[in-house]
């Protein structure tokens, strides 16, 4: 089982180059950066974690910038958006961003995506809350056309453009994995339909335990003619619990991702050392 780490990159946290090198040196497989463009002061939808929105949510840097820096400072570390709020981004420009970071990283990019929860934030971008997931599906379908065709075009209900030419194309073929974040069952259905992976958050929602969601997820995959090999599970928000992590491993979870607070190196590096010791135990 692979191990990754996620951090909101801010101007008061360890830098992405130093963090990337530290992860690679300790045997981690991946670094993930989430995003929020901004946090409006109004609140139509509550924060999923309860209470006020944490400061790091509105301090977060753009993940394509920070992940590019981390990729440039490493040689084997995979870098991923965890998650990119594609519904708040332009489809054509985001397709170019993904292809560009896959090029400069030598094919080490994972495209984690999500529909988001903050209605006010997405509406500031002109996104309609009620149709955000239709928009996300059409955006990904359109991006796949851009990544794989010399003269792509796409005609959906929300995303629509005539034939064009745009490069670069990604290093990874046919394109970087599209890994869809969110809870069971809705996000799982999206992952089965058009994803190359699924990211649930450990303990969140009515199907928070792997024992609750894995059997029905496998049934969804089988009905679609797919398997866990096609749509592997990446578990976010995992605790430092060796027995639990071994259970994830034994049940077929492909990757677990530890959440790191946005802190300086003097606090982050010892935390990584503790995680690295646990990784060695779990994967022994």
Backbone torsions as a table, in degrees:
resi	resn	phi	psi	omega
1	UNK	NA	133.6	179.3
2	UNK	-82.3	152.9	177.9
3	UNK	-122.4	134.1	175.2
4	UNK	-128.2	176.4	177.3
5	UNK	-137.9	146.3	-179.9
6	UNK	-124.3	141.5	176.7
7	UNK	-150.4	138.6	165.5
8	UNK	-70.9	111.5	-179.1
9	UNK	-79.2	122.0	-179.4
10	UNK	-129.7	173.2	-179.6
11	UNK	-78.9	-1.0	176.4
12	UNK	-115.0	11.8	178.6
13	UNK	-105.8	170.6	170.4
14	UNK	-52.6	144.3	-178.4
15	UNK	-73.1	155.5	-176.9
16	UNK	-64.4	-32.8	178.4
17	UNK	-67.1	-47.3	-180.0
18	UNK	-65.4	-40.1	179.1
19	UNK	-65.7	-43.4	179.3
20	UNK	-60.1	-46.2	179.0
21	UNK	-63.4	-40.2	-179.9
22	UNK	-63.2	-40.9	178.5
23	UNK	-65.6	-46.1	-179.2
24	UNK	-62.1	-42.7	179.6
25	UNK	-62.4	-29.5	-177.4
26	UNK	-95.3	6.9	173.9
27	UNK	87.2	11.5	175.9
28	UNK	-72.3	149.3	-178.5
29	UNK	-88.3	-30.6	-170.4
30	UNK	-151.6	155.8	171.8
31	UNK	-122.0	133.4	-178.1
32	UNK	-122.8	135.3	175.4
33	UNK	-122.6	127.4	174.6
34	UNK	-85.4	179.7	178.4
35	UNK	-148.5	150.6	161.3
36	UNK	-145.8	129.2	-179.9
37	UNK	-68.1	-35.7	-179.1
38	UNK	-171.4	167.9	174.7
39	UNK	-125.0	108.2	178.3
40	UNK	-62.1	152.8	178.6
41	UNK	-73.9	-23.8	174.5
42	UNK	-78.5	162.0	-177.1
43	UNK	-146.7	93.5	175.8
44	UNK	-80.3	-29.2	179.8
45	UNK	-122.3	136.0	-177.7
46	UNK	-71.9	153.5	173.8
47	UNK	-64.7	127.7	-176.2
48	UNK	-57.8	-28.8	-179.8
49	UNK	-82.1	-3.6	-178.7
50	UNK	84.1	150.3	177.8
51	UNK	74.4	-155.6	-179.1
52	UNK	-77.4	154.5	175.7
53	UNK	-70.6	127.0	-178.8
54	UNK	-60.3	150.8	-177.8
55	UNK	-55.2	-37.9	-175.7
56	UNK	-62.6	-21.6	-179.3
57	UNK	-67.0	-37.7	179.2
58	UNK	-97.4	-0.3	175.7
59	UNK	-99.1	-6.1	-170.1
60	UNK	-64.9	135.4	173.9
61	UNK	-76.7	167.8	177.6
62	UNK	-69.6	127.0	-174.4
63	UNK	-67.4	-29.6	180.0
64	UNK	-67.7	-29.5	176.5
65	UNK	-73.7	-51.7	-176.1
66	UNK	-66.1	-38.0	179.9
67	UNK	-70.3	-32.1	175.2
68	UNK	-63.5	-41.2	178.0
69	UNK	-63.8	-44.7	179.3
70	UNK	-63.2	-40.8	179.7
71	UNK	-65.0	-38.9	-179.6
72	UNK	-67.7	-24.5	-177.6
73	UNK	-91.8	-1.3	-175.8
74	UNK	-131.4	173.4	-179.8
75	UNK	-123.6	-26.4	-177.1
76	UNK	-122.1	-18.0	-175.1
77	UNK	-64.3	131.1	173.1
78	UNK	-83.7	142.5	179.7
79	UNK	-121.6	139.7	-175.7
80	UNK	-144.9	148.7	171.2
81	UNK	-80.3	129.5	-175.0
82	UNK	-138.3	72.5	1.7
83	UNK	-122.5	161.7	173.9
84	UNK	-83.5	128.9	178.6
85	UNK	-87.1	77.7	-173.3
86	UNK	-60.6	-28.8	-178.0
87	UNK	-67.0	-13.2	177.3
88	UNK	-102.6	10.2	-176.6
89	UNK	-125.1	154.7	174.1
90	UNK	-70.0	134.3	-174.6
91	UNK	-64.0	-50.1	-175.2
92	UNK	-67.0	-43.1	-179.6
93	UNK	-67.4	-36.6	179.1
94	UNK	-68.6	-37.1	175.4
95	UNK	-59.0	-40.3	177.7
96	UNK	-67.6	-39.7	176.8
97	UNK	-59.1	-47.3	-178.8
98	UNK	-61.8	-47.8	179.9
99	UNK	-63.4	-37.9	-178.3
100	UNK	-67.5	-45.2	-179.8
101	UNK	-70.0	-29.9	175.4
102	UNK	-67.8	-35.4	177.3
103	UNK	-67.7	-52.3	-173.9
104	UNK	-70.0	-21.9	178.1
105	UNK	-90.8	-4.1	-177.9
106	UNK	71.9	34.5	177.4
107	UNK	82.6	34.1	-177.5
108	UNK	-114.1	29.6	-175.6
109	UNK	-109.5	138.7	173.8
110	UNK	-118.0	127.0	-174.8
111	UNK	-97.7	85.1	175.0
112	UNK	-80.6	130.9	-176.0
113	UNK	-131.3	161.1	176.4
114	UNK	-160.3	161.6	-179.1
115	UNK	-88.7	-12.1	177.6
116	UNK	79.7	171.4	-177.7
117	UNK	-126.6	-19.4	-170.3
118	UNK	-89.6	98.1	-176.6
119	UNK	-59.2	-42.4	-179.5
120	UNK	-61.6	-42.6	-178.5
121	UNK	-62.3	-48.9	-176.5
122	UNK	-69.7	-32.9	178.6
123	UNK	-67.7	-28.7	174.3
124	UNK	-62.1	-24.6	177.9
125	UNK	-91.8	1.3	-178.7
126	UNK	86.5	10.9	180.0
127	UNK	-86.9	135.3	177.7
128	UNK	-85.2	121.2	-175.0
129	UNK	-58.0	-43.1	-173.8
130	UNK	-66.1	-26.6	-176.8
131	UNK	-114.3	22.2	-175.1
132	UNK	-63.6	-34.1	-177.1
133	UNK	-78.9	-31.4	171.3
134	UNK	-63.8	-42.6	177.7
135	UNK	-59.6	-45.0	-178.2
136	UNK	-61.6	-44.2	179.0
137	UNK	-62.0	-46.6	-179.6
138	UNK	-64.2	-38.3	177.9
139	UNK	-60.2	-44.9	-179.0
140	UNK	-68.7	-41.3	176.0
141	UNK	-59.4	-41.7	179.4
142	UNK	-67.0	-41.1	178.8
143	UNK	-62.8	-38.7	178.2
144	UNK	-61.7	-36.9	174.7
145	UNK	-63.0	-44.5	-179.2
146	UNK	-63.3	-41.9	-177.0
147	UNK	-70.9	-27.1	-169.2
148	UNK	-113.9	-9.2	-175.7
149	UNK	-117.6	147.1	177.8
150	UNK	-77.1	-28.5	177.9
151	UNK	-133.0	70.7	-173.9
152	UNK	-72.0	152.5	169.6
153	UNK	-149.9	157.7	179.8
154	UNK	-151.1	139.0	-177.9
155	UNK	-135.8	93.3	176.6
156	UNK	-113.8	-174.5	179.1
157	UNK	-74.1	-30.7	-178.0
158	UNK	-112.5	-45.2	179.5
159	UNK	-98.4	126.8	-176.3
160	UNK	-153.2	125.7	173.5
161	UNK	-153.4	149.2	-179.7
162	UNK	-79.4	177.0	-179.9
163	UNK	-55.9	142.0	-178.2
164	UNK	-145.0	172.5	168.9
165	UNK	-124.7	130.4	-180.0
166	UNK	-154.9	131.6	176.8
167	UNK	-132.5	164.1	7.6
168	UNK	-80.4	165.6	168.6
169	UNK	-95.7	155.1	-178.9
170	UNK	-64.8	156.6	172.3
171	UNK	-69.5	-46.5	-178.2
172	UNK	-69.5	138.5	-179.3
173	UNK	-112.7	135.8	0.4
174	UNK	-77.2	-15.8	179.3
175	UNK	-171.0	166.4	175.5
176	UNK	-58.5	147.8	179.0
177	UNK	-57.8	133.4	174.8
178	UNK	-97.2	110.7	-172.8
179	UNK	-113.0	117.8	-168.4
180	UNK	-98.3	124.8	-178.3
181	UNK	-93.2	151.7	176.6
182	UNK	138.1	171.1	-172.0
183	UNK	-86.1	163.6	173.1
184	UNK	-78.5	139.8	8.0
185	UNK	-99.8	-15.4	-168.6
186	UNK	-66.5	-50.3	179.8
187	UNK	-65.8	-32.5	177.4
188	UNK	-62.5	-40.0	177.9
189	UNK	-63.7	-39.7	178.7
190	UNK	-64.5	-40.8	179.2
191	UNK	-63.1	-41.2	178.8
192	UNK	-64.9	-39.2	-175.2
193	UNK	-71.6	-47.0	-173.6
194	UNK	-143.4	18.1	-179.3
195	UNK	-106.4	167.9	173.6
196	UNK	-116.0	19.3	179.2
197	UNK	170.7	164.3	-178.8
198	UNK	-135.7	137.8	179.3
199	UNK	-119.7	95.3	167.5
200	UNK	-86.2	159.8	176.1
201	UNK	-102.0	126.0	-174.9
202	UNK	-55.7	128.2	173.7
203	UNK	80.7	0.7	-175.9
204	UNK	-97.1	137.5	174.8
205	UNK	85.5	173.6	-178.0
206	UNK	-66.2	-20.9	177.7
207	UNK	-109.3	44.9	-171.4
208	UNK	-69.2	-26.8	-178.7
209	UNK	-91.4	148.8	-178.9
210	UNK	-63.0	-32.6	178.6
211	UNK	-64.1	-27.4	-178.9
212	UNK	-80.9	-37.8	-173.1
213	UNK	-102.4	-19.7	-174.3
214	UNK	-67.0	-47.0	179.8
215	UNK	-59.3	-47.9	178.5
216	UNK	-68.1	-28.6	176.3
217	UNK	-65.9	-41.9	177.4
218	UNK	-62.8	-36.3	176.9
219	UNK	-64.6	-42.5	176.4
220	UNK	-57.5	-46.4	-178.8
221	UNK	-62.1	-45.1	-178.4
222	UNK	-62.3	-41.1	179.7
223	UNK	-63.2	-29.1	179.6
224	UNK	-92.1	3.0	-178.1
225	UNK	73.0	26.7	-179.3
226	UNK	-122.9	175.2	-178.4
227	UNK	-144.8	177.1	176.7
228	UNK	-63.0	-24.1	175.9
229	UNK	-67.4	-31.0	179.1
230	UNK	-82.8	-35.2	-175.6
231	UNK	-130.8	70.8	-177.2
232	UNK	-67.2	155.3	-178.3
233	UNK	-94.9	129.5	169.5
234	UNK	-112.1	117.6	-176.0
235	UNK	-97.4	119.5	177.7
236	UNK	-94.7	160.3	173.3
237	UNK	68.7	34.7	-176.2
238	UNK	-83.4	142.8	176.8
239	UNK	-82.9	166.7	176.4
240	UNK	-82.7	74.9	-176.7
241	UNK	-131.1	103.3	-175.5
242	UNK	-59.3	-42.2	-179.4
243	UNK	-64.2	-41.7	178.6
244	UNK	-65.0	-42.3	-179.8
245	UNK	-64.8	-37.3	176.0
246	UNK	-65.5	-34.5	177.5
247	UNK	-66.7	-42.4	174.7
248	UNK	-57.4	-47.4	-179.2
249	UNK	-57.8	-48.3	-175.4
250	UNK	-68.7	-23.5	-179.6
251	UNK	-92.1	1.7	171.2
252	UNK	101.5	11.9	174.8
253	UNK	-67.1	130.1	-175.6
254	UNK	-80.9	-32.1	-173.5
255	UNK	-152.9	142.0	170.7
256	UNK	-121.1	146.4	-175.3
257	UNK	-125.8	121.9	178.8
258	UNK	-84.5	134.7	176.3
259	UNK	-87.4	125.5	180.0
260	UNK	-111.1	133.8	174.6
261	UNK	-69.1	153.5	-179.0
262	UNK	-76.5	84.7	-176.5
263	UNK	-123.8	166.1	178.6
264	UNK	-69.9	172.8	-175.8
265	UNK	-60.9	-33.5	-175.3
266	UNK	-64.3	-22.1	175.9
267	UNK	-103.4	-33.2	-176.5
268	UNK	-71.5	-43.4	-175.7
269	UNK	-65.1	-43.0	174.8
270	UNK	-62.2	-35.2	177.0
271	UNK	-63.7	-40.4	177.8
272	UNK	-65.8	-36.4	177.4
273	UNK	-62.0	-40.8	178.2
274	UNK	-64.9	-42.5	177.8
275	UNK	-64.9	-40.2	-178.5
276	UNK	-62.5	-38.3	176.9
277	UNK	-64.0	-38.6	178.6
278	UNK	-68.2	-38.5	178.1
279	UNK	-59.5	-43.6	-180.0
280	UNK	-62.5	-36.6	179.8
281	UNK	-69.8	-45.4	-177.6
282	UNK	-66.2	-39.8	-175.6
283	UNK	-96.3	12.0	179.8
284	UNK	-63.7	NA	NA
